Amino acid sequence: MLDNELRTMIDEVKDGRMDRRGFVQRMLAFGLTAPMATQILAIGGVALAEGPSVYKPTKRGGGGALKLLWWQGPTLLNPHFATGTKDQDGSRLFYEPLACWDPDGNMKLVLAAEIPSLQNGGLAADGMSVTWKLKPGVKWHDGKPFTADDVVFNWEYARDPATATVTIGVHRDITVEKVDDLTVRILFKKPTPFWADAFVGAPQSIIPKHLFAEYKGAKSREAPNNLSPVGTGPYKFVEFKPGDVIRGELNPDYHMPNRPHFDTIEMKGGGDAISAARAVIQTGEYDFGWNIQVEDDVLLRLEKGGKGKTVYAVGGDTEFIALNFTDPNTEVDGERSSIKTKHPLFSDPAVRKALSMLVDREAVKKVIYGRAGRVTPNFLNGPEKFVSKNTTWEFSIEKASKLLDDAGWKVGTDGIREKDGKKLKLLYQTAINGPRQKTQAIVKQACQKAGIDVELKSVVASVFFSSDVANPDTYAKFYADLEMFQIPMSQPDPAQHMRRYHSRNVATKENKWQGVNFPRWVNKDYDATIDAAEAETDLVKRAALYIKANDIMMQDTVFIPVMHRLKVEACSNALRPVVSGWANETDNLFDWYREATG
C-alpha cells in the first residue's frame, strides 16, 4: 500500500469519515491482522480502543469449581523460568501482565489503567518510548500494594544473565524507569514499531519485588515462591504438586469488577490429549481440556452426543521438526549439544535438505490433523502480512535419495547410507501423544526408504517441556538429532517469535539452558535481518525483513515445518471460555464464566 494512501485513511478515521471497523477491514484486505491494523492507527495518532468484554456475570463468585485438564502438568510457577507453555499457563493463574490479547487480537487491559497512545502521552512520536499507567489500588495476594517498583524490578530481574531467565531476550535491550508509583516508562534503543512486548501477555507476567528481590541473580532458583506464587490475579494460590495439580481459590480483592466467576480453580496435569478430550467432551468430568492434539476423526466421534465440544482458534502456531546444529553425543566442558561442537551429519546441507523432502505433510494432515491443520512450507505462519510466498515444499523419496547420492552418502550393505565412516543414523524425539507418534512413524518410514536409520524416542510431555534444569530429557537440552513440537505465538506480531533464533539466545549450560535458541543455530545474515526488522518503522519494509528471516531459516533447513496448527481446545457445553490464537489459553481467564443451564 502506498504511504500517502495509508495516511489519508488514518486521517479519515481521525476526523470521523471512516470508522475503525472500516479501516481494519481495508487493512485485512492488504494481508494485515486486526491487531496490526490497530497498531497502525496508534502510530498514526488514533487512540487504541480496548477489545469488548464478553463477560456476563453481575457478581463476584458463585460459579462453583472450574476444573481444567492440562495433560502436560506445570512443573514450576515462575513465568521468567517457564520454558514450556504449560508453565506459562500455570503461572498465569496467579500472576498477571499489564495487558493481553483477546481473540480478535485487540489489547485487553489487565494491570494497566489505559492503553498507551499519542493522545494520552503514552506513545512517543519517534517510537523511542512507551509509558504505561498502572491501575491504582491493586494488591498482591498477601495484601502488599502493586506499584511501579514491581514492574521495574521484573526488568532488572529478567535482564540479569545470572538470573538465567527465558525472558531476557525481551528485556536485554530496553530500559524501564519509574516515573511515579503508578507510572513506568520503557525506553528503546531504536524506534520500535511493536511496543506491546515487555509486560504484555502471559510470558511477560509480573512477579512481586518484595518476595523475589533477595533471589535476583545466581540464587534465582532458590526462591520458595517459584513453587508458591503470590500474584495479583483472580485466584489465590492454595496448592501445587509439580506435574500433577494446581489449586486456587477466589481472590476477594481482585481488581476487576464482578470477577472472577468461579469460587475455586483446579488445573490437573498428567494423562494425554485423548484422555483429556474424553474427560471433557464425553464424560463431562472436567470443564476444559487444553491443547487437544488428537486425530480429527477421534474428535468427530467424541463430539456426537457428548457433554462438550471442541473450540478452535487461528494464530501462527506451527508444528515443526527442529534440527540440532551441535553434537548431542559429544561432551565439552561437561556439556552435551555444546555450541563449541558441530553436528557430524547435519554439517552437510544436503542431509538437512534431504530430510525436509522426507516429511509427507499432506499425509500428516489427512491422517492426523484434519480440520486443525494447514500444510505449510514456512516456520512463520502469521500474521498473514509476514507469511512468505517465496518458499515451497515437496515430498519425494526419489529426489531426497538422489540428493544424498550426489553428496557422497552411499547405501551400505545394511541398507543405511554412510560417508567418511559416518552412518546416517538419527535419534528423533518428541513428547508422548498420539498425533506426534503417528507423525514420527510417517517420517521414519520415508527415511528408511531413503537409507536413513531413524530411532524414535518419546518423552512424557511434562518432562519434555519441563523447566527443571536438572532434567536431561527436555527439548531445551536437545540431546537428540531431531525433535518435534510447537511453540505458540503469544502475540500478533512476529518479533518475539523470530527473535528466539538470534545467535545471542543460544541455549547453553552457562545460562541454565534458558536460552530460547534451542537448535543452537548461528547465522550472521539471520541475526542482521532480525536486528534490522526490530528497528524498521516502515511497515512494508518490516514485513519484508521478517519474510527474509523466515526464508533464511528455510534455506538453511533449521526447521522442517510439519503443519500450521490451529489451537484446539475441549470445553463443556455450558462453559464460556475466551481463547485467543494470539495468547496463552489462561491469558483471558478473568473473562471465563459458566452459562446457567436448565
Solvent accessible surface area in square Angstrom, and as a share of the most:
residue,aa,sasa,rsa
1,M,64,0.29
2,L,127,0.63
3,D,85,0.44
4,N,104,0.54
5,E,65,0.29
6,L,28,0.14
7,R,151,0.55
8,T,68,0.40
9,M,6,0.03
10,I,14,0.07
11,D,68,0.35
12,E,36,0.16
13,V,17,0.10
14,K,112,0.47
15,D,88,0.46
16,G,63,0.60
17,R,160,0.59
18,M,32,0.14
19,D,94,0.49
20,R,84,0.30
21,R,178,0.65
22,G,26,0.25
23,F,0,0.00
24,V,22,0.12
25,Q,97,0.43
26,R,96,0.35
27,M,3,0.01
28,L,76,0.38
29,A,87,0.68
30,F,82,0.34
31,G,18,0.18
32,L,15,0.07
33,T,20,0.12
34,A,23,0.18
35,P,3,0.02
36,M,6,0.02
37,A,0,0.00
38,T,21,0.12
39,Q,6,0.03
40,I,5,0.02
41,L,0,0.00
42,A,0,0.00
43,I,84,0.43
44,G,22,0.21
45,G,8,0.08
46,V,13,0.08
47,A,39,0.30
48,L,23,0.11
49,A,57,0.44
50,E,78,0.35
51,G,6,0.05
52,P,101,0.64
53,S,62,0.40
54,V,88,0.51
55,Y,28,0.11
56,K,132,0.56
57,P,27,0.17
58,T,120,0.70
59,K,130,0.55
60,R,76,0.28
61,G,6,0.06
62,G,58,0.56
63,G,9,0.08
64,G,32,0.30
65,A,52,0.40
66,L,0,0.00
67,K,66,0.28
68,L,0,0.00
69,L,17,0.08
70,W,0,0.00
71,W,5,0.02
72,Q,6,0.03
73,G,0,0.00
74,P,3,0.02
75,T,30,0.17
76,L,20,0.10
77,L,0,0.00
78,N,0,0.00
79,P,1,0.01
80,H,4,0.02
81,F,0,0.00
82,A,2,0.01
83,T,20,0.12
84,G,3,0.02
85,T,26,0.15
86,K,0,0.00
87,D,0,0.00
88,Q,32,0.14
89,D,0,0.00
90,G,0,0.00
91,S,1,0.00
92,R,5,0.02
93,L,0,0.00
94,F,0,0.00
95,Y,0,0.00
96,E,0,0.00
97,P,0,0.00
98,L,0,0.00
99,A,0,0.00
100,C,0,0.00
101,W,3,0.01
102,D,8,0.04
103,P,64,0.40
104,D,92,0.48
105,G,0,0.00
106,N,30,0.16
107,M,8,0.04
108,K,12,0.05
109,L,27,0.13
110,V,0,0.00
111,L,1,0.00
112,A,0,0.00
113,A,47,0.37
114,E,63,0.28
115,I,12,0.06
116,P,2,0.01
117,S,2,0.01
118,L,58,0.29
119,Q,109,0.48
120,N,62,0.32
121,G,55,0.53
122,G,5,0.05
123,L,16,0.08
124,A,34,0.27
125,A,101,0.78
126,D,91,0.47
127,G,20,0.19
128,M,62,0.28
129,S,19,0.12
130,V,0,0.00
131,T,18,0.10
132,W,0,0.00
133,K,86,0.37
134,L,4,0.02
135,K,39,0.16
136,P,96,0.60
137,G,71,0.68
138,V,3,0.02
139,K,100,0.42
140,W,4,0.02
141,H,24,0.11
142,D,69,0.36
143,G,44,0.43
144,K,104,0.44
145,P,90,0.56
146,F,4,0.02
147,T,29,0.17
148,A,0,0.00
149,D,55,0.29
150,D,8,0.04
151,V,0,0.00
152,V,23,0.13
153,F,6,0.03
154,N,1,0.00
155,W,27,0.09
156,E,66,0.30
157,Y,0,0.00
158,A,0,0.00
159,R,102,0.37
160,D,30,0.16
161,P,100,0.63
162,A,48,0.37
163,T,0,0.00
164,A,4,0.03
165,T,3,0.01
166,V,25,0.14
167,T,6,0.04
168,I,29,0.14
169,G,15,0.15
170,V,18,0.10
171,H,1,0.01
172,R,65,0.24
173,D,50,0.26
174,I,19,0.09
175,T,59,0.35
176,V,3,0.02
177,E,62,0.28
178,K,87,0.37
179,V,67,0.39
180,D,68,0.35
181,D,83,0.43
182,L,60,0.30
183,T,4,0.02
184,V,0,0.00
185,R,78,0.29
186,I,1,0.00
187,L,61,0.30
188,F,25,0.11
189,K,149,0.63
190,K,70,0.29
191,P,48,0.30
192,T,27,0.16
193,P,11,0.07
194,F,9,0.04
195,W,10,0.03
196,A,0,0.00
197,D,15,0.08
198,A,5,0.04
199,F,2,0.01
200,V,3,0.02
201,G,1,0.01
202,A,1,0.01
203,P,16,0.10
204,Q,6,0.03
205,S,1,0.01
206,I,0,0.00
207,I,0,0.00
208,P,0,0.00
209,K,80,0.34
210,H,77,0.34
211,L,48,0.24
212,F,0,0.00
213,A,50,0.39
214,E,122,0.55
215,Y,35,0.13
216,K,81,0.35
217,G,6,0.06
218,A,82,0.63
219,K,87,0.37
220,S,0,0.00
221,R,64,0.23
222,E,114,0.51
223,A,5,0.04
224,P,85,0.54
225,N,24,0.12
226,N,10,0.05
227,L,87,0.43
228,S,37,0.24
229,P,2,0.01
230,V,28,0.16
231,G,0,0.00
232,T,1,0.01
233,G,0,0.00
234,P,3,0.02
235,Y,1,0.01
236,K,55,0.23
237,F,54,0.23
238,V,78,0.45
239,E,54,0.24
240,F,24,0.10
241,K,99,0.42
242,P,76,0.48
243,G,24,0.23
244,D,51,0.27
245,V,6,0.03
246,I,0,0.00
247,R,89,0.33
248,G,3,0.03
249,E,80,0.36
250,L,37,0.19
251,N,7,0.03
252,P,78,0.49
253,D,95,0.49
254,Y,9,0.03
255,H,39,0.17
256,M,15,0.07
257,P,93,0.59
258,N,59,0.30
259,R,29,0.11
260,P,2,0.01
261,H,24,0.10
262,F,1,0.00
263,D,53,0.27
264,T,61,0.35
265,I,4,0.02
266,E,33,0.15
267,M,0,0.00
268,K,63,0.27
269,G,6,0.06
270,G,33,0.31
271,G,68,0.65
272,D,48,0.25
273,A,2,0.02
274,I,45,0.23
275,S,50,0.32
276,A,2,0.01
277,A,0,0.00
278,R,109,0.40
279,A,12,0.09
280,V,0,0.00
281,I,0,0.00
282,Q,89,0.40
283,T,74,0.43
284,G,35,0.33
285,E,103,0.46
286,Y,24,0.09
287,D,18,0.09
288,F,0,0.00
289,G,0,0.00
290,W,9,0.03
291,N,17,0.09
292,I,3,0.01
293,Q,6,0.03
294,V,12,0.07
295,E,20,0.09
296,D,16,0.09
297,D,76,0.39
298,V,25,0.14
299,L,3,0.02
300,L,80,0.40
301,R,143,0.52
302,L,12,0.06
303,E,51,0.23
304,K,165,0.70
305,G,86,0.83
306,G,22,0.21
307,K,122,0.52
308,G,6,0.05
309,K,82,0.35
310,T,16,0.10
311,V,37,0.21
312,Y,69,0.26
313,A,12,0.09
314,V,74,0.42
315,G,5,0.05
316,G,0,0.00
317,D,3,0.01
318,T,2,0.01
319,E,1,0.01
320,F,2,0.01
321,I,1,0.01
322,A,0,0.00
323,L,0,0.00
324,N,0,0.00
325,F,36,0.15
326,T,1,0.01
327,D,18,0.09
328,P,2,0.01
329,N,121,0.62
330,T,57,0.33
331,E,115,0.51
332,V,40,0.23
333,D,113,0.59
334,G,44,0.42
335,E,22,0.10
336,R,83,0.30
337,S,0,0.00
338,S,2,0.02
339,I,73,0.37
340,K,145,0.61
341,T,21,0.12
342,K,164,0.69
343,H,3,0.01
344,P,55,0.35
345,L,10,0.05
346,F,2,0.01
347,S,66,0.43
348,D,31,0.16
349,P,83,0.52
350,A,17,0.13
351,V,0,0.00
352,R,18,0.07
353,K,107,0.45
354,A,0,0.00
355,L,4,0.02
356,S,17,0.11
357,M,19,0.08
358,L,0,0.00
359,V,1,0.00
360,D,29,0.15
361,R,8,0.03
362,E,97,0.44
363,A,28,0.22
364,V,0,0.00
365,K,63,0.26
366,K,176,0.75
367,V,82,0.47
368,I,1,0.01
369,Y,9,0.03
370,G,22,0.21
371,R,104,0.38
372,A,11,0.09
373,G,2,0.02
374,R,115,0.42
375,V,41,0.24
376,T,7,0.04
377,P,30,0.19
378,N,3,0.02
379,F,1,0.00
380,L,0,0.00
381,N,13,0.07
382,G,3,0.03
383,P,2,0.01
384,E,94,0.42
385,K,51,0.22
386,F,3,0.01
387,V,22,0.13
388,S,4,0.03
389,K,156,0.66
390,N,111,0.57
391,T,26,0.15
392,T,125,0.73
393,W,68,0.24
394,E,75,0.34
395,F,71,0.30
396,S,16,0.10
397,I,33,0.17
398,E,132,0.59
399,K,107,0.46
400,A,0,0.00
401,S,22,0.14
402,K,126,0.53
403,L,57,0.28
404,L,0,0.00
405,D,55,0.29
406,D,102,0.53
407,A,27,0.21
408,G,27,0.26
409,W,5,0.02
410,K,114,0.48
411,V,81,0.47
412,G,21,0.20
413,T,155,0.90
414,D,80,0.42
415,G,36,0.34
416,I,28,0.14
417,R,9,0.03
418,E,62,0.28
419,K,63,0.27
420,D,124,0.64
421,G,72,0.69
422,K,83,0.35
423,K,74,0.31
424,L,0,0.00
425,K,107,0.45
426,L,5,0.02
427,L,42,0.21
428,Y,0,0.00
429,Q,2,0.01
430,T,0,0.00
431,A,0,0.00
432,I,73,0.37
433,N,4,0.02
434,G,37,0.35
435,P,3,0.02
436,R,3,0.01
437,Q,54,0.24
438,K,91,0.39
439,T,1,0.01
440,Q,1,0.01
441,A,53,0.41
442,I,39,0.20
443,V,3,0.02
444,K,53,0.23
445,Q,107,0.48
446,A,6,0.05
447,C,0,0.00
448,Q,101,0.45
449,K,134,0.57
450,A,1,0.01
451,G,6,0.05
452,I,2,0.01
453,D,43,0.22
454,V,1,0.01
455,E,111,0.50
456,L,63,0.31
457,K,63,0.27
458,S,49,0.31
459,V,11,0.06
460,V,83,0.48
461,A,5,0.04
462,S,22,0.14
463,V,49,0.28
464,F,0,0.00
465,F,15,0.06
466,S,7,0.05
467,S,4,0.02
468,D,72,0.37
469,V,46,0.27
470,A,84,0.65
471,N,23,0.12
472,P,74,0.46
473,D,44,0.23
474,T,5,0.03
475,Y,11,0.04
476,A,7,0.06
477,K,11,0.05
478,F,0,0.00
479,Y,34,0.13
480,A,1,0.01
481,D,10,0.05
482,L,3,0.01
483,E,0,0.00
484,M,1,0.00
485,F,1,0.01
486,Q,24,0.11
487,I,19,0.10
488,P,33,0.21
489,M,2,0.01
490,S,16,0.10
491,Q,4,0.02
492,P,0,0.00
493,D,0,0.00
494,P,0,0.00
495,A,6,0.05
496,Q,33,0.15
497,H,12,0.05
498,M,0,0.00
499,R,23,0.08
500,R,40,0.15
501,Y,1,0.00
502,H,14,0.06
503,S,32,0.21
504,R,84,0.30
505,N,6,0.03
506,V,12,0.07
507,A,0,0.00
508,T,26,0.15
509,K,95,0.40
510,E,164,0.74
511,N,41,0.21
512,K,58,0.25
513,W,33,0.11
514,Q,7,0.03
515,G,10,0.10
516,V,30,0.17
517,N,0,0.00
518,F,1,0.00
519,P,0,0.00
520,R,3,0.01
521,W,3,0.01
522,V,83,0.48
523,N,32,0.17
524,K,173,0.73
525,D,94,0.49
526,Y,0,0.00
527,D,18,0.09
528,A,62,0.48
529,T,6,0.04
530,I,1,0.00
531,D,53,0.28
532,A,44,0.34
533,A,0,0.00
534,E,25,0.11
535,A,36,0.28
536,E,41,0.18
537,T,74,0.43
538,D,62,0.32
539,L,38,0.19
540,V,79,0.45
541,K,121,0.51
542,R,5,0.02
543,A,4,0.03
544,A,56,0.44
545,L,36,0.18
546,Y,0,0.00
547,I,36,0.18
548,K,105,0.44
549,A,0,0.00
550,N,0,0.00
551,D,13,0.07
552,I,20,0.10
553,M,0,0.00
554,M,33,0.15
555,Q,145,0.64
556,D,34,0.17
557,T,7,0.04
558,V,0,0.00
559,F,2,0.01
560,I,3,0.01
561,P,3,0.02
562,V,0,0.00
563,M,0,0.00
564,H,17,0.08
565,R,12,0.04
566,L,18,0.09
567,K,14,0.06
568,V,11,0.06
569,E,1,0.00
570,A,0,0.00
571,C,0,0.00
572,S,16,0.11
573,N,75,0.39
574,A,20,0.15
575,L,1,0.01
576,R,81,0.30
577,P,28,0.18
578,V,14,0.08
579,V,12,0.07
580,S,1,0.01
581,G,3,0.03
582,W,23,0.08
583,A,2,0.01
584,N,8,0.04
585,E,8,0.03
586,T,0,0.00
587,D,1,0.00
588,N,1,0.01
589,L,7,0.04
590,F,5,0.02
591,D,4,0.02
592,W,2,0.01
593,Y,12,0.04
594,R,68,0.25
595,E,56,0.25
596,A,100,0.77
597,T,112,0.65
598,G,129,1.24
